[in-house]
């Protein structure tokens, strides 16, 4: 795959009512998004909860700033990492990607965690 044709991703640090991270993958003209309370796993085998949220517009990929009190997601948003990614598998229950970020690189796997609820996923770092 041509490096310039890879899709983009962003990991936002979101200092809202509950500090968390938002992991967003560019797909079909939108950003597929998950709230990841403890951030992406850094070592193979580590598992983290990821809660699927609404899709965001693609231009949100470069957003940093403050969402005003009273609005959904109020708080400060900073980019914790960003870069390109290559999709390996994308089904309703399993997403595998290779991230090429500044901090996060390598294979990451999102698995739907149906027992915990329809919007819940597990994200893990592949080997």
Secondary structure, DSSP 8 states (H G I E B T S, - for coil): --GGGSEEEEEEEEESSS-EEEEEEEETTEEEEEEETT-S--SBT-EEEEEEEEEEEGGGGG--EEE-TTSTT-EEEEEEEEEEEEEEEE-SSEEEEEEEESS-EEEEEEEE-GGG-TTEEEEEE--
